[in-house]
Structure formats: C-alpha cells, structure tokens
C-alpha cells in the first residue's frame, strides 16, 4: 500500500433532512462491519452534509431540531463503538453540519453553519464556523445563522489543513472580512505553511459556474501556496440545482475533476507542491462578478451571448437532472406535456424524454382550436412519433363555442379580443389537469423566460404546470438548445418547428411579433433589466431601440402578478425568476 497521503472527496447526493440515508452512507463506507478497512487519508464531505441544504425555516422547526440532535447523538455513539478500527490513526472525516446553542427556554439562541471532524473513537468535533454568510439572490443565511468569528486550521497526519466553507472563498466589499487573507495571516502567525486547503460547499449551479469556481480556487491556491480541494454537493432542491463538479487544483494545475449532476468519489494523492505566483491584490472573481449580464457589446447593437456546446450540454444535463429530482422527491413517475406544434413545447417534450428513467412514462396532449393550423397538427404528430410517445388529441373548438354562448346568455355581451383568447388558453389548462388528475401525471410547464418577463402568457392557462424547464431560458436560447439537441441526438424536433414564426394561434394569423419586439432584441433588453445592472438609458447606449426598451420595461413592470403565481422554475442563471427574485407586485410604476 502506498504511503502517499490521500484526499477523498465525497460528492454526495441526499435529500434534505434524510438522516437515515446520510447515516447509512457513513456506515457503509466507514462502519466496523466492512470486510475491508476504509480508505486511509482525509475524507471531505459537502457543506451541511449532515442536514442537507438549503434548510430555510426547517432549521428553526422543533421536530427537525430534535431529529437532528438525535442523529448527532447516534453518530457520536457510532464513532465510539462502530467506526472501523482499521487505519485508526490514519483516517479523518470532515463534514458540514449545524452547531446549535440554546437559551434557557431551550430555543435556538444561535445556529452556526459548521465544519466538524469525525475520527474513530471520538465524538463529532466542531472545528470551524462559516464566516461569510451569503445574503443575496437565493441565499438568506444571515436570517438563520451566526457568522464564525475567526479562521481555523486542522492538523491531521502531520498535515496543516486550512478550513473554508463555500462563500468563504468569494470576497466582496459587502462582506465584513476576507477569510483568504485571514488564513494567510494565520499561516504567518503559526510560522507554518499550509499543506492543503479544503472547502466544503453547497454551491448552486448556473451556466459557466464550474469554470468560475475553478478560476477562483486557482487564485486561492496561489495566494496560500497550497493545493485547494473543493467538495460540492449534488441535488435538486425544488428549483435550485446543485451540480457537484468537485475538484482539486494546485496553482494553475487541475489535479482532478468529479462529474456534474451525479454523486462521485474523487480520490487524489497529496503530491509535491507546484509553482505559485501570487495573484494581484484585487481579484475579479468576487460574488458580484457572477451577476454580470450575459451580453455581447462589441457590435452596433447589444446581443445576448450565445451558449457554446459545453454550455448546451450542461443545460441539457441540468434540466434532465432537475426534472428527475423533482419527480422522484414528489413521488411522480408519469409526465404530461401539452404540445402545440411550436418550439417551446417541442423542446420540453424532448427534454422530458431524454430524462426518463426505466419504468417512467411520458405522454403528450394536443388541443387544437378553430385557429390551429393543419401544420401545427402535423408538427405535433411528427414530434410524438419521433419521441415514441402517446399523443392524445383533445379539441377545444366546441368547448370554446359553449363557453362563448354561455357567457353571452348570462352577461349579455360577447367574449372578444384578449378575453376570448385567454378563455382558449384556460380551457386547455383545465383539460390538461383533467388528464393529470385522472392519470396521476406531473404536468410540465412550457413557458420560456422571455414570455414570463413580459407577461406573454395566460394565468391558469398556458402558465400552468408543476415545474418549469424553460423558465430560465430566453426564447433565443430555446432555439439554440433545440439546434444543439438535433445535432447531438438526431432530428427529434422537426426542422419546420424551429423555422416557423412563433405563434400562440389564439386568433387568425396571430404571430408573437405582433405583440413583442423581435426576440433577438427583446432578450438582450430583458437580460439587462433582470441582471439589475442596466437601466433603460444604459440599454439605449448599447444600440437598442428606445421605443422597444420602454415598451419592454412597461410589460415587465405590469406583469409581476403573473410571475408571483407561477410554478417552480429550474434555475440555470445567476439571476432568474423564482426563489431568489423578490419584487413587490404593488408598487409605483416607473
């Protein structure tokens, strides 16, 4: 057996609060009943591994606290009696968990997001508490946790190990301290260099985030002159995706990289240190930099930055993973998509099909009206055939006529214009959920981010669905992803679906362009607005038309009430609608 010191990164995947599963993982990998001793070395686990993340109000609820404390007590007993004795002095585990402090009434007076050690024969030992508590976008840790007061190191097998938790690696003028600088000072005070740095993370996914993590880790490795080991969790928590992608870097060298969107174990030797060149004092890799708008501004007019092939592959994997996580955790095995012959519903159906696990079922429903073209039926039918899924045709023409007549009889006025268009959409929503209720299907929404941003959807109509796959993809990105899927997986989406002008077909000859600016200009306008970085005047300076900017901004402001009633949206971008987006409905319109 090699005497080289080993680091084992456990990229784990457990449901929040599933203490039985978490305990079972530890027993399987480190229990006394193992036929062989556990791997010697340092084993690192994600942030809040012992509970899952994000906990939100769960960490305040008494039943959860009691279950967690019972689990910790059982874990301590297991460490004392049932931790495998093999390599007793050559194995240590670092895990994330909660550190509670209770007041006289036994209420939580203080909760810390902590880092703990587990070693044979010893109880769970608190080593460090997270210093930087993120309080932006989806994060609200300051609402629940108290910040740690000082950096810390851990000595194991004569190795000096610097400790960090997730946000500690992201400096900002918004944070009161910089743990990286503090670790540097600690190293100087101890007069002992670090042998390695570990970071336990629960870092949510967005497009390009993995590369940003790697670049920041390289900076820290250079600054602290030690290899940097990063352990991230995996999981879909409602709309938030944790992609894993754990890694180790030494200077500019990537020592190892774990998979994305699946559990993994990455074992790496601690080798001789590389070459370090301390970076400039001011880093560009702050958390603020993660929210820069994705715009190309080197031409006469700003355009949305396109996805590359790697981005597209990540997005496909992430959406398939997120859908399966949501379905499995809510107990669904059957999926239903309303297809229309348009590109949004086609892409959703393809993504759902690509995600299917053995024993799962995907069906589609086509609901034509008097305004639905024969081309739409042909394209919907061809899509269902290409995907080998059942398509139920359920016309709304006569239902629509019945509603119109009933309304005329009762209200003494005809349904016209927008009211008449919305009734068609709501009839489809009612039929979709009739099918869902009768067959136990999970309905997948088909709206995209462009539509959501300007309110181009009908409440209780095409906005229905238990989960949204496209709600963080602009319309132009829907086209990009559709082209990519057809190139990689074959012609699943009919080319005519991609080529035809988008239309809701709620009135004769209707086209999206009748109501909205062209998507190639609408989407960069929306990206500027939704990143919170660009005002209408800023967008005009980027060459975008003033009238379209002002119209888009009005549509955005006036449609907040619709977004508040929308379902969970799988998060793909730094700034998306959903949990991290908090804008009041009632406000003075600008």
C-alpha positions as CSV (number, residue, x, y, z in Angstrom):
1,X,0.0,0.0,0.0
2,X,1.3,3.5,-0.9
3,X,2.3,5.8,1.9
4,X,1.3,8.8,-0.1
5,X,-1.3,10.9,1.8
6,X,-4.7,10.6,0.1
7,X,-7.6,13.0,0.0
8,X,-11.0,11.6,-0.8
9,X,-13.7,14.0,-2.0
10,X,-17.2,12.6,-1.3
11,X,-19.6,14.3,-3.7
12,X,-22.8,13.1,-2.1
13,X,-26.5,13.2,-3.0
14,X,-29.0,13.0,-0.2
15,X,-32.4,14.6,0.3
16,X,-32.7,17.4,2.9
17,X,-33.3,16.0,6.4
18,X,-32.8,12.4,5.3
19,X,-30.8,11.4,8.3
20,X,-31.2,7.7,7.8
21,X,-29.7,7.9,4.3
22,X,-26.9,10.1,5.5
23,X,-26.1,7.8,8.4
24,X,-26.3,4.7,6.1
25,X,-23.7,6.3,3.8
26,X,-21.2,6.8,6.7
27,X,-21.9,3.2,8.0
28,X,-21.4,1.7,4.5
29,X,-18.1,3.5,3.9
30,X,-16.6,3.6,7.4
31,X,-18.5,1.0,9.5
32,X,-16.9,-1.7,11.6
33,X,-18.8,-4.4,9.7
34,X,-16.9,-3.6,6.5
35,X,-14.9,-6.6,5.1
36,X,-12.0,-4.2,4.4
37,X,-10.8,-1.1,6.2
38,X,-11.9,2.3,4.9
39,X,-9.5,4.1,2.6
40,X,-6.8,5.8,4.7
41,X,-6.4,9.5,4.4
42,X,-8.6,12.6,4.7
43,X,-12.2,12.3,3.7
44,X,-14.1,15.5,2.9
45,X,-17.8,16.0,2.5
46,X,-20.0,18.9,1.4
47,X,-21.3,21.8,3.4
48,X,-24.1,20.9,5.7
49,X,-23.7,17.2,4.7
50,X,-25.3,16.2,8.0
51,X,-28.6,18.0,7.2
52,X,-28.8,18.9,3.5
53,X,-29.0,22.4,2.1
54,X,-30.8,24.9,1.8
55,X,-32.7,24.3,5.0
56,X,-34.6,27.6,5.1
57,X,-37.1,27.6,8.1
58,X,-36.6,23.9,8.6
59,X,-33.6,24.6,10.9
60,X,-35.9,26.5,13.2
61,X,-38.7,23.9,13.5
62,X,-38.7,21.9,16.7
63,X,-39.3,18.5,15.1
64,X,-36.3,18.9,12.8
65,X,-34.1,20.1,15.6
66,X,-35.0,17.1,17.8
67,X,-34.4,14.7,14.9
68,X,-31.0,16.3,14.1
69,X,-29.8,16.2,17.7
70,X,-30.9,12.6,18.0
71,X,-28.9,11.8,14.8
72,X,-25.8,13.6,16.2
73,X,-26.1,11.6,19.4
74,X,-26.4,8.3,17.4
75,X,-23.4,9.4,15.3
76,X,-21.3,10.1,18.4
77,X,-22.1,6.6,19.7
78,X,-21.3,5.0,16.4
79,X,-17.9,6.8,16.3
80,X,-17.1,5.5,19.7
81,X,-18.1,1.9,19.1
82,X,-18.7,1.1,15.4
83,X,-16.3,3.2,13.4
84,X,-14.0,0.7,11.6
85,X,-10.7,0.5,13.6
86,X,-8.6,-0.1,10.5
87,X,-6.1,2.7,10.0
88,X,-7.3,4.2,13.2
89,X,-4.7,7.0,13.3
90,X,-4.6,7.4,9.5
91,X,-8.2,8.4,8.8
92,X,-10.2,11.5,9.4
93,X,-13.5,12.8,8.1
94,X,-14.5,16.5,7.6
95,X,-18.2,17.1,7.3
96,X,-20.6,20.1,7.3
97,X,-23.3,20.3,9.9
98,X,-25.2,22.6,12.3
99,X,-23.9,23.9,15.6
100,X,-26.8,24.8,17.9
101,X,-26.6,26.9,21.0
102,X,-29.9,27.0,23.1
103,X,-31.2,29.6,25.5
104,X,-32.8,29.0,28.9
105,X,-36.1,28.1,27.3
106,X,-34.3,25.6,25.0
107,X,-34.9,27.7,21.9
108,X,-32.1,28.1,19.4
109,X,-30.2,31.2,20.5
110,X,-27.6,30.7,17.9
111,X,-27.1,28.5,14.9
112,X,-23.8,28.1,13.1
113,X,-23.0,26.6,9.7
114,X,-20.1,24.5,10.9
115,X,-17.3,22.2,9.9
116,X,-16.8,19.1,12.0
117,X,-14.3,16.2,12.3
118,X,-15.2,12.6,12.7
119,X,-12.4,10.2,13.8
120,X,-12.5,6.7,15.2
121,X,-13.3,6.6,19.0
122,X,-14.0,10.4,19.2
123,X,-17.3,12.3,19.1
124,X,-18.2,14.8,16.4
125,X,-15.9,17.7,17.0
126,X,-16.7,21.3,15.9
127,X,-13.6,22.9,14.2
128,X,-14.8,26.0,12.4
129,X,-17.9,28.0,11.6
130,X,-18.6,29.7,8.2
131,X,-17.5,33.4,8.4
132,X,-19.1,34.8,5.2
133,X,-22.9,34.3,5.2
134,X,-24.3,35.0,1.7
135,X,-27.4,37.1,1.7
136,X,-28.2,37.7,-2.0
137,X,-30.3,36.1,-4.7
138,X,-31.4,32.6,-3.3
139,X,-29.2,32.9,-0.2
140,X,-30.6,34.2,3.1
141,X,-28.1,32.7,5.6
142,X,-28.0,35.8,7.7
143,X,-31.6,35.2,8.6
144,X,-30.7,31.8,10.2
145,X,-27.0,31.6,11.0
146,X,-24.5,33.4,13.1
147,X,-21.2,34.0,11.4
148,X,-18.0,32.4,12.6
149,X,-15.5,34.9,14.2
150,X,-12.1,33.5,13.1
151,X,-10.5,31.3,10.5
152,X,-9.1,27.9,11.6
153,X,-6.8,25.1,10.6
154,X,-6.8,21.4,11.4
155,X,-3.8,19.2,11.9
156,X,-4.1,15.6,10.8
157,X,-1.3,13.1,9.9
158,X,1.2,16.0,10.4
159,X,-0.5,18.0,7.7
160,X,-1.6,21.6,8.3
161,X,-5.0,21.9,6.7
162,X,-6.7,25.3,6.1
163,X,-10.5,25.2,6.5
164,X,-13.2,27.0,4.5
165,X,-16.9,26.7,3.8
166,X,-18.4,27.7,0.4
167,X,-18.9,31.5,0.5
168,X,-15.6,32.0,2.4
169,X,-13.8,31.7,-0.9
170,X,-15.7,34.6,-2.5
171,X,-14.5,38.1,-1.4
172,X,-16.7,41.2,-1.6
173,X,-16.9,44.7,-0.3
174,X,-20.3,43.6,1.1
175,X,-18.6,41.1,3.4
176,X,-17.0,42.3,6.7
177,X,-13.8,40.2,6.3
178,X,-11.8,38.1,3.8
179,X,-11.2,34.6,5.1
180,X,-8.5,34.0,2.5
181,X,-6.5,37.0,3.7
182,X,-7.1,35.8,7.3
183,X,-5.8,32.4,6.5
184,X,-2.7,34.0,5.0
185,X,-2.2,35.9,8.3
186,X,-2.8,32.7,10.3
187,X,-0.2,30.9,8.3
188,X,2.3,33.7,9.0
189,X,1.4,33.7,12.7
190,X,1.9,30.0,13.0
191,X,5.1,30.2,11.0
192,X,3.9,27.0,9.3
193,X,2.8,26.7,5.7
194,X,-0.5,25.0,4.8
195,X,-0.2,21.6,3.2
196,X,-3.6,21.9,1.7
197,X,-6.8,24.0,1.8
198,X,-10.2,22.3,1.9
199,X,-13.5,24.0,1.1
200,X,-16.8,22.3,1.9
201,X,-19.5,23.7,-0.4
202,X,-23.2,23.6,-1.3
203,X,-22.9,25.8,-4.4
204,X,-25.9,26.1,-6.7
205,X,-25.4,25.6,-10.4
206,X,-25.6,28.2,-13.1
207,X,-24.2,28.1,-16.7
208,X,-20.5,28.6,-16.5
209,X,-20.3,28.4,-12.7
210,X,-17.8,25.4,-12.7
211,X,-15.2,27.4,-14.6
212,X,-15.7,30.4,-12.3
213,X,-15.2,28.2,-9.2
214,X,-12.0,26.7,-10.8
215,X,-10.5,30.1,-11.5
216,X,-11.2,31.4,-8.1
217,X,-9.8,28.2,-6.5
218,X,-6.6,28.7,-8.5
219,X,-6.3,32.2,-7.2
220,X,-6.6,31.0,-3.6
221,X,-4.1,28.2,-4.2
222,X,-1.6,30.7,-5.5
223,X,-2.3,33.1,-2.6
224,X,-2.0,30.5,0.2
225,X,0.7,28.5,-1.7
226,X,-1.1,25.2,-1.2
227,X,-3.3,22.8,-3.2
228,X,-7.0,23.5,-2.9
229,X,-9.6,20.7,-2.5
230,X,-13.2,21.6,-3.2
231,X,-16.2,19.4,-2.3
232,X,-19.6,20.3,-3.6
233,X,-23.0,18.6,-3.0
234,X,-25.3,17.2,-5.7
235,X,-29.1,17.5,-5.6
236,X,-32.2,19.2,-7.0
237,X,-33.9,21.1,-4.2
238,X,-37.2,22.3,-5.8
239,X,-35.9,24.8,-8.3
240,X,-32.3,25.0,-7.1
241,X,-29.8,22.6,-8.7
242,X,-26.5,21.6,-7.0
243,X,-24.2,20.2,-9.7
244,X,-21.3,18.7,-7.8
245,X,-18.3,19.2,-10.1
246,X,-15.9,18.8,-7.1
247,X,-12.2,19.3,-7.9
248,X,-8.7,19.9,-6.7
249,X,-6.2,22.4,-8.1
250,X,-2.6,23.2,-7.3
251,X,-1.6,26.6,-8.7
252,X,-2.8,26.6,-12.3
253,X,-3.0,22.8,-12.5
254,X,-6.3,20.9,-12.2
255,X,-5.5,17.8,-10.2
256,X,-8.9,16.1,-10.6
257,X,-12.5,16.9,-11.5
258,X,-15.6,15.0,-10.4
259,X,-18.7,14.5,-12.5
260,X,-21.6,17.0,-12.7
261,X,-25.1,16.2,-11.7
262,X,-24.3,12.8,-10.1
263,X,-22.7,11.6,-6.9
264,X,-19.0,10.7,-7.2
265,X,-15.9,9.9,-5.2
266,X,-12.7,11.6,-6.2
267,X,-9.5,10.2,-4.6
268,X,-6.3,12.1,-5.1
269,X,-2.8,11.9,-3.6
270,X,-1.2,14.9,-2.0
271,X,1.8,15.3,-4.1
272,X,4.7,17.7,-4.0
273,X,3.5,21.3,-4.3
274,X,3.5,23.1,-7.6
275,X,4.7,26.6,-8.6
276,X,2.8,29.5,-7.2
277,X,2.6,33.1,-8.4
278,X,0.5,35.2,-6.0
279,X,-2.2,37.0,-8.0
280,X,-2.9,40.7,-8.0
281,X,-4.4,42.0,-4.8
282,X,-7.7,42.9,-6.5
283,X,-9.4,39.8,-7.8
284,X,-12.2,39.9,-10.4
285,X,-13.6,36.7,-9.0
286,X,-16.0,38.2,-6.4
287,X,-19.5,37.1,-6.0
288,X,-20.7,40.3,-7.6
289,X,-18.9,39.3,-10.8
290,X,-21.2,36.3,-11.0
291,X,-24.2,38.6,-11.8
292,X,-22.7,40.4,-14.9
293,X,-25.2,40.5,-17.7
294,X,-24.5,37.9,-20.5
295,X,-24.3,40.4,-23.3
296,X,-22.1,40.9,-26.3
297,X,-21.5,44.6,-26.6
298,X,-18.8,44.8,-29.3
299,X,-21.1,45.4,-32.2
300,X,-23.5,48.1,-33.2
301,X,-26.3,46.6,-31.0
302,X,-26.1,44.5,-27.9
303,X,-26.9,40.9,-28.3
304,X,-27.4,38.1,-25.9
305,X,-24.2,36.0,-25.5
306,X,-24.8,32.6,-27.1
307,X,-24.4,29.3,-25.4
308,X,-21.4,27.2,-26.6
309,X,-21.6,23.4,-27.0
310,X,-20.3,22.9,-23.4
311,X,-23.0,25.3,-22.1
312,X,-25.7,23.5,-24.0
313,X,-24.6,20.1,-22.8
314,X,-24.6,21.4,-19.2
315,X,-28.1,22.9,-19.6
316,X,-29.5,19.6,-21.0
317,X,-28.0,17.6,-18.2
318,X,-29.1,20.1,-15.6
319,X,-32.7,20.3,-16.8
320,X,-33.0,16.5,-17.1
321,X,-31.5,16.1,-13.6
322,X,-33.7,18.8,-12.1
323,X,-36.9,17.2,-13.6
324,X,-36.0,13.8,-12.3
325,X,-35.1,15.2,-8.8
326,X,-38.4,17.0,-8.6
327,X,-40.4,14.0,-9.8
328,X,-38.7,11.4,-7.6
329,X,-38.9,13.6,-4.4
330,X,-42.6,14.3,-5.1
331,X,-43.4,10.7,-5.9
332,X,-44.2,11.0,-9.7
333,X,-43.4,8.5,-12.4
334,X,-45.7,9.9,-15.2
335,X,-45.2,13.1,-17.1
336,X,-47.6,15.1,-19.3
337,X,-46.7,17.9,-21.8
338,X,-49.1,19.9,-23.9
339,X,-47.6,20.1,-27.3
340,X,-48.8,22.6,-29.9
341,X,-46.5,22.3,-32.9
342,X,-44.4,25.2,-31.5
343,X,-40.8,25.1,-30.4
344,X,-41.2,25.6,-26.7
345,X,-43.5,22.6,-26.1
346,X,-41.3,20.5,-28.5
347,X,-38.2,21.3,-26.5
348,X,-39.9,20.5,-23.2
349,X,-41.1,17.2,-24.6
350,X,-37.7,16.2,-25.8
351,X,-36.0,17.1,-22.5
352,X,-38.6,15.1,-20.6
353,X,-38.0,12.2,-22.9
354,X,-34.2,12.4,-22.5
355,X,-34.6,12.4,-18.8
356,X,-36.8,9.3,-18.5
357,X,-35.7,6.6,-16.1
358,X,-36.8,2.9,-16.5
359,X,-40.5,2.5,-15.7
360,X,-41.4,6.1,-16.2
361,X,-44.0,7.3,-18.8
362,X,-44.2,10.4,-20.9
363,X,-47.4,11.4,-22.7
364,X,-48.5,14.4,-24.7
365,X,-51.8,16.1,-25.4
366,X,-52.6,18.2,-28.4
367,X,-55.6,20.6,-28.0
368,X,-56.4,22.4,-31.3
369,X,-58.9,25.3,-31.6
370,X,-60.6,26.8,-34.7
371,X,-57.4,28.9,-35.1
372,X,-55.0,25.9,-35.1
373,X,-53.4,25.3,-38.5
374,X,-53.1,21.9,-40.0
375,X,-49.3,22.4,-40.0
376,X,-49.4,22.5,-36.2
377,X,-51.1,19.1,-36.0
378,X,-48.6,17.7,-38.5
379,X,-45.6,19.0,-36.5
380,X,-47.0,17.9,-33.1
381,X,-47.8,14.4,-34.5
382,X,-44.3,14.1,-36.1
383,X,-42.7,15.1,-32.7
384,X,-44.7,12.5,-30.8
385,X,-43.7,9.9,-33.4
386,X,-40.0,10.8,-33.2
387,X,-40.1,10.6,-29.4
388,X,-42.2,7.4,-29.5
389,X,-44.7,8.9,-27.0
390,X,-48.5,8.8,-27.0
391,X,-50.3,11.9,-28.2
392,X,-53.9,12.5,-27.2
393,X,-55.8,14.9,-29.4
394,X,-58.5,16.8,-27.5
395,X,-60.0,19.7,-29.5
396,X,-61.3,22.7,-27.7
397,X,-63.3,24.2,-30.6
398,X,-66.7,23.1,-29.3
399,X,-65.9,23.8,-25.6
400,X,-64.8,27.3,-26.7
401,X,-68.1,27.8,-28.5
402,X,-70.1,26.6,-25.5
403,X,-68.3,29.0,-23.2
404,X,-68.8,31.9,-25.6
405,X,-72.6,31.2,-25.8
406,X,-73.0,30.7,-22.1
407,X,-71.2,34.0,-21.4
408,X,-73.3,35.8,-24.0
409,X,-76.5,34.4,-22.4
410,X,-75.5,35.3,-18.9
411,X,-73.6,38.6,-19.3
412,X,-75.4,40.0,-22.4
413,X,-72.1,40.7,-24.2
414,X,-69.8,38.8,-26.4
415,X,-66.4,37.5,-25.5
416,X,-63.9,39.3,-27.7
417,X,-60.3,40.3,-28.0
418,X,-58.0,39.3,-25.2
419,X,-60.8,37.8,-23.1
420,X,-61.7,35.4,-25.9
421,X,-58.0,34.5,-26.4
422,X,-57.5,33.8,-22.7
423,X,-60.5,31.6,-22.5
424,X,-59.0,29.3,-25.1
425,X,-55.8,29.0,-23.1
426,X,-57.7,28.4,-19.8
427,X,-59.8,25.7,-21.4
428,X,-56.5,24.0,-22.4
429,X,-55.2,24.3,-18.8
430,X,-58.4,22.7,-17.4
431,X,-58.2,19.8,-19.8
432,X,-54.5,19.3,-19.2
433,X,-55.2,19.0,-15.5
434,X,-58.2,16.8,-16.0
435,X,-55.8,14.4,-17.7
436,X,-53.3,14.9,-15.0
437,X,-55.8,14.1,-12.2
438,X,-57.3,11.1,-13.9
439,X,-53.9,9.5,-14.7
440,X,-51.6,10.8,-12.0
441,X,-49.4,12.8,-14.4
442,X,-46.9,15.5,-13.5
443,X,-47.7,18.4,-15.8
444,X,-44.5,20.2,-17.1
445,X,-44.9,23.8,-18.0
446,X,-43.8,25.1,-21.4
447,X,-43.3,28.9,-20.9
448,X,-39.9,30.5,-21.6
449,X,-38.2,33.3,-19.7
450,X,-38.9,35.9,-22.4
451,X,-42.7,35.2,-22.1
452,X,-42.5,35.3,-18.3
453,X,-40.6,38.5,-18.2
454,X,-43.2,40.4,-20.3
455,X,-46.3,38.6,-19.1
456,X,-46.9,36.9,-22.5
457,X,-48.9,34.1,-21.0
458,X,-52.3,33.4,-19.5
459,X,-52.8,32.8,-15.8
460,X,-54.4,29.4,-15.3
461,X,-53.9,28.7,-19.0
462,X,-50.5,28.1,-20.6
463,X,-48.8,29.2,-17.4
464,X,-50.0,26.0,-15.6
465,X,-47.6,23.2,-14.6
466,X,-45.9,21.7,-11.6
467,X,-42.4,22.5,-12.8
468,X,-40.9,24.8,-15.4
469,X,-37.9,23.6,-17.6
470,X,-37.7,26.7,-19.8
471,X,-38.5,29.5,-17.3
472,X,-34.8,30.5,-17.1
473,X,-34.2,30.3,-20.9
474,X,-34.8,33.2,-23.2
475,X,-36.6,32.5,-26.5
476,X,-33.4,32.8,-28.5
477,X,-31.7,30.3,-26.1
478,X,-34.7,27.9,-26.7
479,X,-33.7,28.0,-30.4
480,X,-30.0,27.4,-29.6
481,X,-30.7,24.5,-27.4
482,X,-33.1,23.0,-30.0
483,X,-30.4,23.1,-32.7
484,X,-27.9,21.6,-30.3
485,X,-30.2,18.7,-29.4
486,X,-31.0,17.9,-33.0
487,X,-27.2,17.9,-33.8
488,X,-26.3,15.6,-30.9
489,X,-29.3,13.3,-30.5
490,X,-30.7,13.3,-34.1
491,X,-33.7,15.1,-35.6
492,X,-36.0,14.9,-32.7
493,X,-37.5,18.4,-33.1
494,X,-39.0,18.8,-36.6
495,X,-36.9,21.4,-38.5
496,X,-40.1,23.2,-39.6
497,X,-41.0,23.7,-35.9
498,X,-37.7,25.5,-35.5
499,X,-38.1,27.5,-38.7
500,X,-41.7,28.6,-38.4
501,X,-42.5,32.1,-36.9
502,X,-43.6,31.6,-33.2
503,X,-47.4,32.0,-32.7
504,X,-49.9,31.3,-29.9
505,X,-52.6,30.6,-32.5
506,X,-55.3,32.2,-30.4
507,X,-56.7,34.3,-33.3
508,X,-56.5,34.2,-37.0
509,X,-53.0,34.9,-38.4
510,X,-51.5,35.7,-34.9
511,X,-47.7,36.0,-34.6
512,X,-45.6,36.8,-31.5
513,X,-44.1,39.7,-33.5
514,X,-47.5,41.4,-33.4
515,X,-47.2,42.0,-29.7
516,X,-43.5,41.9,-28.9
517,X,-40.2,43.2,-30.2
518,X,-38.1,40.6,-32.2
519,X,-36.6,38.2,-29.7
520,X,-33.1,38.9,-30.9
521,X,-33.6,42.4,-29.4
522,X,-36.1,41.6,-26.7
523,X,-33.9,39.1,-25.0
524,X,-30.8,41.4,-24.5
525,X,-33.2,44.1,-23.2
526,X,-34.5,41.7,-20.7
527,X,-31.1,40.4,-19.7
528,X,-30.0,44.0,-19.0
529,X,-33.1,44.6,-16.9
530,X,-33.1,41.3,-15.0
531,X,-29.4,41.4,-14.1
532,X,-30.2,44.7,-12.2
533,X,-27.1,46.2,-13.8
534,X,-28.5,48.2,-16.7
535,X,-31.1,50.9,-16.8
536,X,-33.2,51.8,-19.9
537,X,-30.7,54.7,-20.7
538,X,-27.8,52.2,-20.4
539,X,-29.5,49.9,-22.9
540,X,-30.1,52.7,-25.3
541,X,-26.3,53.4,-25.2
542,X,-25.8,49.8,-26.3
543,X,-27.7,50.5,-29.5
544,X,-31.1,49.0,-28.6
545,X,-34.2,51.0,-29.8
546,X,-35.7,53.3,-27.3
547,X,-39.3,52.5,-28.1
548,X,-38.7,48.8,-27.7
549,X,-36.8,49.3,-24.4
550,X,-39.6,51.4,-23.0
551,X,-42.3,49.0,-24.2
552,X,-40.5,46.0,-22.8
553,X,-39.9,47.7,-19.5
554,X,-43.6,48.6,-19.1
555,X,-44.6,45.0,-20.0
556,X,-42.1,43.7,-17.4
557,X,-43.4,46.1,-14.6
558,X,-47.0,45.3,-15.3
559,X,-46.7,41.5,-15.2
560,X,-45.3,40.9,-11.7
561,X,-48.7,39.5,-10.5
562,X,-48.4,36.7,-13.1
563,X,-44.9,35.7,-12.0
564,X,-45.9,35.5,-8.4
565,X,-48.4,32.7,-9.3
566,X,-46.0,30.7,-11.4
567,X,-44.6,27.3,-10.5
568,X,-41.0,26.4,-9.6
569,X,-38.5,27.3,-12.3
570,X,-35.3,25.2,-12.6
571,X,-32.5,27.8,-12.1
572,X,-29.9,28.0,-14.8
573,X,-28.7,31.6,-14.5
574,X,-27.2,33.7,-11.7
575,X,-30.4,35.8,-11.7
576,X,-33.6,34.0,-12.5
577,X,-37.3,34.3,-11.6
578,X,-38.2,32.2,-8.6
579,X,-36.9,31.8,-5.1
580,X,-34.1,34.4,-5.4
581,X,-36.3,37.0,-7.2
582,X,-38.2,39.3,-4.8
583,X,-40.0,42.2,-6.4
584,X,-43.3,43.6,-5.0
585,X,-46.5,43.4,-7.0
586,X,-47.9,46.6,-5.6
587,X,-45.5,49.5,-6.4
588,X,-45.5,52.8,-8.2
589,X,-44.7,52.1,-11.9
590,X,-41.8,54.0,-13.2
